[in-house]
Amino acid sequence: MSRFLGPIRQLGYVVPDIEEAMAHWSGVMGVGPFFYNPRVPIEDYTFEGQRYEPHNSVALANAGYIQVELIQCRNAVPSCYKEFTDAGNWGLQHTAYWTEDYDRDLARMEAEGFRVKMSGQVGAAGRFAYFDRETHPGTCIELSEVKGPKGRMFDLIRAASEGWDGSDPVRPFPDLSKI
């Protein structure tokens, strides 16, 4: 458990082929089902203070309490993910902590010397920040706001994993405006 933010809730893997990664995680590891979005709608995205329009594909599934996130960059905009792959890496890129009080926890991390390197928002109550202070070479910390529709979606993903029988291993992301 982090003394700053509580338990790690997500492990984020940057992969060269998300479809292959979903097949591996569900078929070999038994983790699933994955909820897949071929183009995550990221708003207010910045990297090092500059605005960009990323095109990332994301798949989410739970393995118990921990959520597994698979990420494939589909364009070359600057990001923590692109820095990771440009350095010759793929695999575990970040650990994420979830919060319902984003402003408080962001201020707490900044007070500890962490600086936001990449940030954005996915839907209402879905802000995120990646910090530049690395915990391990190639691995960084994400703070993710999880409440409202995003929180309900994460609850749905975890519930789907409980007792999952291996059927229908890849499913579309639910529409956040309808949950």
Buried (B, 14 or more C-beta within 10 A) or exposed (E): EEEBBEEBBBBBBBBEEBBEBBBBBBEEEEBBBBBBBBEBEBEEBBBEEEEBEBBBBBBBBBBEEBBBBBBBBEEEBBBBBBBBBEEEBBEBBBBBBBBEEBEEBBEBBEEEEBEBBBBBBBBBBBBBBBBBEEEEEBBBBBBBBBBBBBBBBBEEBBEBBEEBEEEEBBBEBBEBEEB
